[in-house]
């Protein structure tokens, strides 16, 4: 078995999916242009997919008030500061600062415009 996707029920699925395509390099694999506005988007590797949709019958997660350690979507970054600057200009907000981790990894948390925490990580050695 393998993971196909992770899904996020959000308030503004069209806008959020567009932001991920424009700013994080995702590509739309499938979209439903009526409720629940499901967008299946895949990252630049072509092997990691998330679904962004809006189902008003299901409670929304309060991403803005979740601690970054509770839930975050992690991205490989070759230049964390440049990515922070670029994503901040697109409406994201830095959560703390850049942190050196044991073992030589570097990471930072940044929240997308809807409050979902994104982790930017530069690994000393790639994990996958």
C-alpha positions in Angstrom: 0.0 0.0 0.0 1.0 3.6 -0.5 -0.4 7.0 0.4 -2.4 8.5 -2.5 -3.2 11.9 -0.9 -3.9 13.9 2.3 -7.1 16.0 2.3 -7.8 19.4 3.8 -11.3 20.7 4.2 -11.0 24.5 3.9 -13.1 27.7 3.6 -11.8 28.8 0.3 -10.8 25.8 -1.8 -10.6 27.5 -5.1 -8.4 30.3 -3.8 -6.2 28.0 -1.7 -5.6 25.6 -4.5 -4.7 28.5 -6.9 -2.2 29.8 -4.3 -0.6 26.4 -4.0 -0.2 26.1 -7.7 1.1 29.7 -8.2 3.4 29.8 -5.2 4.4 26.2 -4.3 4.7 24.7 -7.8 1.7 22.3 -7.5 -0.1 21.0 -10.6 -3.8 20.3 -10.7 -4.4 16.6 -11.5 -8.2 16.8 -11.1 -10.7 19.4 -10.0 -14.4 19.5 -9.4 -15.8 22.9 -10.3 -18.9 22.6 -8.1 -19.4 21.9 -4.4 -17.3 20.6 -2.7 -14.8 22.2 -5.1 -12.3 19.4 -4.7 -8.8 20.0 -6.2 -6.3 17.2 -6.3 -2.9 18.8 -6.7 0.5 17.2 -7.0 3.9 18.6 -6.1 6.8 19.1 -8.5 8.0 15.6 -7.8 4.8 14.2 -9.2 4.6 11.7 -6.3 3.0 13.7 -3.5 -0.7 14.7 -3.8 -3.0 16.7 -1.6 -6.7 17.4 -1.9 -8.1 20.8 -1.1 -11.9 20.9 -0.9 -14.7 22.8 0.9 -17.4 20.7 2.5 -19.7 23.0 4.6 -21.3 19.9 6.2 -18.0 19.0 7.9 -16.3 21.1 10.6 -13.3 23.1 9.5 -10.0 22.8 11.3 -8.8 26.0 13.0 -5.4 26.0 11.3 -4.6 29.6 12.4 -4.8 28.5 16.1 -3.1 25.1 15.8 0.4 24.8 17.1 2.8 24.2 14.1 3.8 20.9 15.8 0.2 19.7 15.7 -0.1 19.8 12.0 2.2 21.0 9.2 2.9 20.3 5.6 6.6 20.0 5.0 8.4 21.2 1.9 12.1 20.7 0.8 13.7 24.1 0.4 17.1 24.7 -1.0 17.1 28.3 0.2 14.8 28.8 3.2 15.3 32.6 3.5 14.5 33.1 -0.2 11.4 30.9 0.1 10.3 32.8 3.2 10.7 36.1 1.4 8.8 34.9 -1.7 6.0 33.2 0.2 5.6 36.2 2.6 5.2 38.5 -0.4 2.4 36.2 -1.6 0.6 36.5 1.7 2.1 33.8 4.0 3.3 34.7 7.5 6.5 33.5 9.2 5.9 31.6 12.4 9.0 32.1 14.5 12.4 32.1 12.8 14.8 29.8 11.0 16.0 27.0 13.3 19.1 24.8 13.1 18.2 21.3 14.1 20.4 18.5 15.5 22.1 16.6 12.7 22.6 19.6 10.5 19.0 20.2 9.2 17.6 23.7 8.9 13.9 24.5 9.1 11.3 27.3 9.5 7.5 27.4 9.9 5.4 29.7 7.8 1.6 29.9 7.6 -0.2 30.0 4.3 -2.8 32.8 3.9 -5.4 30.4 5.4 -3.3 29.6 8.5 -2.1 26.1 7.5 1.4 25.7 8.7 4.0 24.9 6.1 7.4 23.7 7.2 10.4 24.7 5.0 13.2 22.2 5.5 16.7 21.9 4.2 18.1 18.5 5.1 21.8 17.8 5.4 21.0 14.5 3.7 17.8 13.9 1.8 15.4 11.5 3.6 13.4 10.4 0.5 
